[in-house]
Amino acid sequence: MRLSEHETALEVGWLLAELERRFDYGLDELARRFDRSVSWVSRRLALAEVLPEAIQQQVREGKILAQVAMKFLVPVARQSLEDCQRMAAIFAEHHCDTREAGQLYGAWRKGSPVIRKRILDDPELFFKTQRQAQEKAPAGTSAELLRDLEMVAAIVNRAQRRLAGAAAAELDHQQGKAARHQIERIQNQLRRIDGEIQPEKKTDVEPSAAHHDSGTERAGSEQARDRAGAGDLPRGGTQSPAVQLNRPTATAPSGESRTAPATDPGAFRPVSGESRASP
């Protein structure tokens, strides 16, 4: 029996219905004997007891998935057998998987009687509308990022609900410290993500190299030299004499005049790119 093909959900439903009728077992007793939940038993019983025989036959033939019949056709059958039969015919004709069947059932459940009739009368239009909506939806990495962030928000909300109960009081010192460490990690990661998607970063455009802005290039080279010079410092933090002698005190961009203090011995030294002032 273990190596043989597993029975279908409908076959399990027939067995449960037989045990229920012959031995007068309730849902709790059946769930205990099959080591399943009451909901599991109820869904499979509904396949054999709620759905009409014609729909059961379509499930046996594989035209309608048993999961689709349990999740969508059974609730419809409890409200309207006519709508259930029409919906089953649509599922069989369009070979609907669980996602497509769920979309049609969800629209039917939320709609008014007029909307329900329109959906069942013209299912092709409904499925076409769903496909167009999916094509317009954001795709690729951006959509995946949004979904990930939505999942993060949902998990944080769930953690907050846990803390609203007795969970916070049950944390000992070590657990509280670990929780704060995780919160700090999450905050740092979210800040990095936020920095990557800041719109300001994309609006700050560097000046084009075609303009040959010597002042900008010189300022950048000064910063690069300053950073490079920082590596010459010894571990003690005191600058070596060679670095003190070789590094210029300041470099002015070309085309700009500079006023030096009178006590500066290099005040009258000519600077490249500047005209010498007359005495």
LINBELMO-V944461 format. One record per pair of residues at least 12 apart in sequence whose C-alpha atoms are under 10 Angstrom apart, sorted by the first residue. I is the first residue (numbers start at 0). J is the second residue. If there is no record, write none. Layout:
I	J
I	J
//
This chain:
7	43
7	58
7	59
7	65
8	42
8	43
8	44
8	46
8	47
8	58
8	59
8	64
8	65
8	66
8	68
8	69
9	42
9	43
9	44
9	45
9	46
9	47
9	55
9	56
9	58
9	59
9	65
9	66
9	68
9	69
10	43
10	44
10	46
10	47
10	59
11	40
11	43
11	44
11	46
11	47
12	39
12	40
12	41
12	42
12	43
12	44
12	45
12	46
12	47
12	48
13	43
13	44
13	45
13	46
13	47
13	48
14	43
14	44
14	47
15	29
15	30
15	33
15	40
15	41
15	43
15	44
15	47
16	29
16	40
16	43
16	44
16	45
16	46
16	47
16	48
17	44
17	47
19	44
25	37
25	40
26	38
26	39
26	40
26	41
26	44
27	40
27	41
28	40
29	41
41	69
42	66
42	68
42	69
42	70
42	73
43	65
43	66
43	68
43	69
43	73
44	69
45	68
45	69
45	72
45	73
45	74
45	76
45	77
46	58
46	65
46	66
46	68
46	69
46	70
46	72
46	73
48	73
49	69
49	72
49	73
49	74
49	75
49	76
49	77
49	80
50	68
50	69
50	72
50	73
50	74
50	75
50	76
50	77
50	80
50	83
50	84
51	73
51	76
51	80
51	83
51	84
53	84
53	87
54	68
54	72
54	83
54	84
54	87
54	88
54	91
55	68
57	87
57	88
57	91
58	87
58	91
61	91
61	94
62	87
62	88
62	90
62	91
62	92
62	93
62	94
62	95
63	87
63	88
63	89
63	90
63	91
63	92
63	93
63	94
63	95
63	96
63	97
64	90
64	91
64	94
64	95
64	96
64	97
64	100
65	97
66	96
66	97
67	87
67	90
67	95
67	96
67	97
67	98
67	99
67	100
67	101
67	104
68	83
68	87
68	90
68	97
68	100
70	97
70	100
70	101
70	104
71	83
71	86
71	87
71	97
71	100
71	101
71	103
71	104
71	105
71	108
72	84
72	86
72	87
72	90
72	100
72	104
74	104
74	108
75	87
75	104
75	107
75	108
82	107
82	115
82	116
82	119
85	119
85	120
86	100
86	103
86	104
86	107
86	118
86	119
86	120
86	122
87	100
88	119
89	103
89	119
89	120
89	121
89	122
89	123
90	103
90	122
93	122
93	123
93	126
99	126
99	129
102	125
102	126
102	129
103	115
103	118
103	119
103	122
103	125
103	126
103	129
104	118
106	118
106	125
107	119
148	189
151	185
213	252
213	253
213	254
214	251
214	252
214	253
214	254
214	255
215	252
216	252
217	250
217	251
217	252
217	253
218	250
218	251
218	252
221	249
221	250
221	251
221	252
224	246
225	246
228	242
228	246
229	242
250	270
251	270
251	271
252	272
253	270
253	271
253	272
253	273
254	271
254	272
254	273
254	274
255	272
255	273
256	270
256	272
256	273
256	274
257	270
257	273
//
